Amino acid sequence: MPKKYRVTLTAEEREELDRLLSRGKADVRCLKHAQMLLKADEAEGGPGWSDARIADAVDADVATIERLRQRFVEEGLQAALRTYRTGTRLYERKLDG
């Protein structure tokens, strides 16, 4: 089955991810997402691994990689690296303080 969301990184995005990984001073989820994106890269010279192969390599679930691909395609690199989703609540807080 062809992938619905194809990750194609630019040279600048690839360099940014490599820098992030070599520095190693980021949230663990952020670093893992960077590894996944680099392995999923289907651009010229990218490895273009399958989701199952990436899942085995980085010890993650296939569904996580599918969601990461979707977020990268729809929202961009920074959204894909963000560890927690930010946004407005659909409901009011019941407790405060």
Backbone as a chain_set.jsonl record, in Angstrom:
{"seq": "MPKKYRVTLTAEEREELDRLLSRGKADVRCLKHAQMLLKADEAEGGPGWSDARIADAVDADVATIERLRQRFVEEGLQAALRTYRTGTRLYERKLDG", "coords": {"N": [[0.84, -1.181, 0.0], [0.682, 2.17, -0.926], [2.253, 4.949, 0.702], [0.399, 7.446, 2.364], [1.262, 9.871, 3.35], [4.153, 11.37, 2.488], [7.451, 11.785, 3.475], [9.615, 14.224, 2.633], [12.543, 15.659, 2.975], [14.201, 18.821, 2.946], [17.532, 19.979, 2.149], [18.313, 21.802, 4.105], [16.551, 21.207, 6.212], [17.352, 18.602, 6.767], [19.986, 19.057, 7.641], [19.433, 20.559, 9.942], [18.138, 18.638, 11.534], [20.214, 16.759, 11.808], [22.054, 18.337, 13.21], [20.63, 18.756, 15.572], [20.497, 16.126, 16.561], [23.24, 15.519, 16.864], [24.014, 17.326, 18.784], [22.419, 16.568, 20.948], [21.043, 17.69, 23.079], [18.238, 17.873, 23.799], [14.714, 17.29, 24.326], [13.848, 13.882, 24.867], [11.816, 12.755, 23.289], [11.719, 14.551, 21.199], [14.247, 14.139, 20.022], [13.931, 11.469, 19.237], [11.868, 11.725, 17.366], [13.222, 13.216, 15.471], [15.108, 11.336, 14.608], [13.354, 9.45, 13.473], [12.203, 10.938, 11.371], [14.461, 11.433, 9.763], [15.083, 8.836, 8.934], [12.794, 8.213, 7.529], [12.889, 9.843, 5.365], [12.276, 10.474, 2.015], [13.409, 11.89, 0.021], [15.82, 12.837, -2.533], [18.661, 10.93, -2.084], [17.934, 10.23, 0.474], [17.173, 7.727, 3.001], [14.569, 6.507, 3.043], [13.077, 4.567, 4.538], [10.741, 1.935, 5.452], [7.728, 2.166, 7.47], [7.52, 0.068, 9.321], [10.156, -0.862, 9.486], [11.453, 1.399, 10.522], [10.132, 1.543, 12.968], [11.121, -0.761, 14.246], [13.825, -0.048, 14.403], [13.977, 2.295, 16.017], [12.553, 1.627, 18.216], [9.697, 2.092, 18.445], [6.138, 2.544, 17.916], [4.322, 1.602, 14.975], [2.082, 3.156, 14.391], [2.714, 5.561, 15.65], [4.735, 6.53, 14.035], [3.334, 6.869, 11.666], [1.565, 8.929, 12.436], [3.441, 10.91, 12.947], [4.543, 11.327, 10.389], [2.244, 12.356, 9.126], [1.818, 14.725, 10.624], [4.17, 16.09, 9.999], [3.891, 16.51, 7.207], [1.482, 17.985, 7.064], [1.764, 20.125, 8.919], [4.439, 20.901, 9.15], [8.05, 20.968, 9.857], [8.783, 21.956, 12.467], [6.442, 21.546, 13.943], [6.317, 18.791, 13.861], [8.486, 18.113, 15.406], [7.841, 19.128, 17.857], [7.175, 18.281, 21.167], [4.872, 18.129, 22.719], [1.462, 18.603, 22.031], [0.119, 21.752, 21.378], [-2.505, 24.039, 21.932], [-5.858, 25.347, 21.751], [-8.198, 24.728, 24.314], [-11.01, 22.53, 24.178], [-12.876, 22.674, 26.032], [-13.865, 24.237, 29.103], [-11.687, 24.737, 31.912], [-12.232, 22.859, 34.834], [-11.179, 22.915, 37.343], [-9.214, 25.21, 39.134], [-6.235, 26.762, 40.273]], "CA": [[0.0, 0.0, 0.0], [1.512, 3.379, -0.94], [2.091, 5.82, 1.862], [-0.417, 8.627, 2.118], [2.076, 11.036, 3.696], [5.549, 11.117, 2.138], [8.384, 12.724, 4.085], [10.731, 14.638, 1.777], [13.251, 16.721, 3.688], [15.132, 19.655, 2.198], [18.893, 19.892, 2.687], [18.361, 22.591, 5.343], [15.853, 20.442, 7.255], [18.214, 17.466, 7.111], [21.087, 19.6, 8.444], [18.895, 20.937, 11.247], [17.912, 17.405, 12.299], [21.531, 16.216, 12.141], [22.614, 19.186, 14.278], [19.865, 18.47, 16.783], [20.907, 14.812, 17.062], [24.641, 15.521, 17.279], [24.089, 18.09, 20.024], [21.85, 15.686, 21.961], [20.536, 18.442, 24.227], [16.823, 18.162, 23.585], [13.811, 16.313, 24.903], [14.04, 12.559, 24.268], [10.826, 12.571, 22.226], [12.153, 15.386, 20.08], [15.355, 13.44, 19.389], [13.386, 10.274, 18.581], [11.131, 12.173, 16.187], [14.231, 13.608, 14.49], [15.625, 10.082, 14.038], [12.315, 8.861, 12.625], [12.067, 11.733, 10.151], [15.633, 11.206, 8.916], [14.99, 7.502, 8.333], [11.624, 8.183, 6.642], [13.11, 10.793, 4.277], [12.229, 9.868, 0.68], [14.002, 12.814, -0.942], [17.04, 12.366, -3.188], [19.723, 10.606, -1.131], [17.385, 9.831, 1.774], [17.017, 6.273, 3.092], [13.214, 6.103, 2.68], [12.714, 3.312, 5.198], [9.316, 1.682, 5.7], [7.333, 2.455, 8.851], [7.834, -1.098, 10.164], [11.611, -0.897, 9.702], [11.763, 2.507, 11.436], [9.605, 1.158, 14.283], [12.085, -1.693, 14.839], [15.102, 0.616, 14.647], [13.927, 3.283, 17.1], [11.723, 1.074, 19.279], [8.455, 2.858, 18.506], [5.009, 1.873, 17.288], [4.091, 2.023, 13.593], [1.083, 4.226, 14.413], [3.414, 6.78, 16.029], [5.454, 6.998, 12.853], [2.312, 7.343, 10.729], [1.106, 10.232, 12.925], [4.549, 11.848, 12.773], [4.559, 11.645, 8.956], [1.097, 13.211, 8.843], [2.052, 16.032, 11.224], [5.233, 16.746, 9.229], [3.355, 16.947, 5.911], [0.418, 18.975, 7.226], [2.087, 21.276, 9.76], [5.834, 21.299, 9.004], [9.1, 20.333, 10.668], [8.738, 22.349, 13.882], [5.295, 20.884, 14.563], [6.647, 17.377, 14.0], [9.469, 17.963, 16.489], [7.243, 19.547, 19.127], [6.904, 17.084, 21.96], [3.493, 18.107, 23.193], [0.579, 19.419, 21.206], [-0.389, 22.95, 22.029], [-3.69, 24.527, 21.245], [-6.912, 25.803, 22.636], [-9.024, 23.658, 24.891], [-12.367, 22.443, 23.683], [-13.755, 22.787, 27.191], [-13.333, 25.084, 30.166], [-11.12, 24.026, 33.055], [-13.163, 22.758, 35.954], [-10.453, 23.272, 38.55], [-8.123, 26.159, 38.971], [-5.563, 27.013, 41.533]], "C": [[0.889, 1.249, 0.0], [1.213, 4.263, 0.261], [1.293, 7.048, 1.48], [0.395, 9.898, 2.352], [3.543, 10.693, 3.454], [6.432, 12.205, 2.737], [9.504, 12.992, 3.087], [11.37, 15.86, 2.423], [14.12, 17.525, 2.727], [16.517, 19.488, 2.827], [18.997, 20.65, 4.01], [17.695, 21.845, 6.495], [16.699, 19.261, 7.715], [19.369, 17.925, 7.988], [20.62, 19.956, 9.845], [18.678, 19.695, 12.122], [19.233, 16.763, 12.711], [22.18, 17.0, 13.273], [21.947, 18.891, 15.613], [20.318, 17.15, 17.408], [22.355, 14.82, 17.553], [24.833, 16.281, 18.582], [23.539, 17.261, 21.186], [21.256, 16.38, 23.161], [19.091, 18.845, 24.0], [16.01, 17.08, 24.284], [13.959, 14.979, 24.158], [13.051, 12.323, 23.13], [11.21, 13.356, 20.979], [13.282, 14.697, 19.313], [14.873, 12.198, 18.637], [12.634, 10.647, 17.31], [12.103, 12.59, 15.083], [14.818, 12.369, 13.816], [14.622, 9.469, 13.072], [12.191, 9.608, 11.305], [13.25, 11.52, 9.211], [15.561, 9.847, 8.221], [13.834, 7.407, 7.34], [11.813, 9.055, 5.406], [13.171, 10.077, 2.922], [12.767, 10.804, -0.39], [15.257, 12.178, -1.545], [18.136, 12.136, -2.15], [19.231, 10.208, 0.247], [17.161, 8.327, 1.808], [15.623, 5.766, 2.716], [12.779, 4.773, 3.275], [11.202, 3.179, 5.33], [9.008, 1.96, 7.17], [7.702, 1.305, 9.786], [9.331, -1.157, 10.48], [12.039, 0.211, 10.663], [11.319, 2.146, 12.85], [10.559, 0.203, 14.986], [13.368, -0.974, 15.247], [15.065, 1.546, 15.856], [13.024, 2.856, 18.254], [10.472, 1.928, 19.508], [7.354, 2.056, 17.822], [4.809, 2.427, 15.879], [3.097, 3.186, 13.542], [1.723, 5.57, 14.779], [4.116, 7.379, 14.817], [4.475, 7.526, 11.809], [1.806, 8.732, 11.135], [2.184, 11.301, 12.73], [4.659, 12.273, 11.311], [3.438, 12.634, 8.626], [1.328, 14.619, 9.377], [3.13, 16.799, 10.464], [4.682, 17.304, 7.925], [2.351, 18.082, 6.078], [0.859, 20.249, 7.933], [3.542, 21.722, 9.698], [6.765, 20.662, 10.022], [8.991, 20.678, 12.149], [7.579, 21.69, 14.609], [5.59, 19.404, 14.785], [7.627, 17.144, 15.148], [8.924, 18.365, 17.846], [6.827, 18.303, 19.91], [5.463, 16.998, 22.42], [2.664, 19.01, 22.305], [0.12, 20.624, 22.011], [-1.599, 23.431, 21.246], [-4.725, 24.976, 22.25], [-7.73, 24.612, 23.119], [-10.409, 23.689, 24.276], [-13.385, 22.64, 24.803], [-13.075, 23.699, 28.205], [-12.715, 24.22, 31.266], [-12.131, 23.989, 34.183], [-12.495, 23.161, 37.268], [-9.428, 24.328, 38.218], [-7.447, 26.318, 40.32], [-4.561, 26.022, 41.807]], "O": [[1.768, 1.369, 0.853], [0.09, 4.317, 0.763], [1.484, 7.621, 0.407], [0.232, 10.885, 1.635], [4.107, 9.832, 4.13], [6.193, 13.395, 2.533], [10.256, 12.083, 2.737], [10.804, 16.953, 2.413], [14.706, 16.968, 1.799], [16.648, 18.919, 3.911], [19.682, 20.205, 4.931], [18.202, 21.844, 7.617], [16.757, 18.955, 8.906], [19.701, 17.263, 8.972], [21.318, 19.693, 10.824], [19.0, 19.706, 13.31], [19.363, 16.276, 13.834], [22.778, 16.422, 14.18], [22.608, 18.789, 16.647], [20.501, 17.058, 18.622], [22.663, 14.187, 18.563], [25.697, 15.939, 19.389], [24.115, 17.248, 22.274], [20.985, 15.733, 24.172], [18.763, 20.031, 24.008], [16.553, 16.087, 24.768], [14.174, 14.967, 22.945], [13.419, 11.745, 22.107], [11.046, 12.884, 19.854], [13.27, 14.676, 18.083], [15.346, 11.908, 17.538], [12.75, 9.963, 16.293], [11.847, 12.352, 13.902], [15.005, 12.35, 12.6], [14.989, 9.022, 11.985], [12.085, 8.992, 10.245], [13.068, 11.435, 7.996], [15.935, 9.722, 7.055], [13.887, 6.606, 6.406], [10.989, 9.015, 4.492], [14.003, 9.196, 2.709], [12.6, 10.543, -1.582], [15.693, 11.111, -1.113], [18.498, 13.056, -1.417], [20.042, 9.879, 1.113], [16.978, 7.707, 0.76], [15.507, 4.693, 2.124], [12.178, 3.948, 2.587], [10.475, 4.173, 5.321], [9.909, 1.986, 8.009], [8.146, 1.535, 10.911], [9.723, -1.465, 11.606], [12.891, -0.01, 11.523], [12.036, 2.406, 13.817], [10.788, 0.332, 16.188], [13.933, -1.253, 16.305], [16.016, 1.584, 16.636], [12.762, 3.642, 19.165], [10.225, 2.416, 20.611], [7.615, 1.013, 17.223], [5.098, 3.596, 15.624], [3.258, 4.101, 12.735], [1.309, 6.608, 14.263], [4.089, 8.592, 14.607], [4.756, 8.522, 11.143], [1.637, 9.608, 10.286], [1.884, 12.446, 12.392], [4.848, 13.455, 11.025], [3.659, 13.626, 7.931], [1.07, 15.599, 8.678], [3.028, 18.014, 10.298], [4.972, 18.446, 7.57], [2.372, 19.042, 5.308], [0.391, 21.336, 7.596], [3.858, 22.822, 10.151], [6.343, 19.927, 10.915], [9.095, 19.794, 12.999], [7.715, 21.311, 15.772], [5.161, 18.828, 15.785], [7.598, 16.092, 15.787], [9.48, 17.986, 18.877], [6.203, 17.391, 19.366], [4.898, 15.908, 22.5], [3.127, 20.068, 21.879], [-0.222, 20.508, 23.187], [-1.685, 23.241, 20.033], [-4.482, 24.978, 23.457], [-7.916, 23.628, 22.404], [-10.914, 24.747, 23.901], [-14.587, 22.757, 24.56], [-11.862, 23.902, 28.163], [-13.17, 23.104, 31.515], [-12.807, 24.981, 34.453], [-13.142, 23.674, 38.181], [-8.846, 24.327, 37.134], [-8.031, 26.039, 41.368], [-3.895, 26.086, 42.84]]}, "num_chains": 1, "name": "protein.A"}
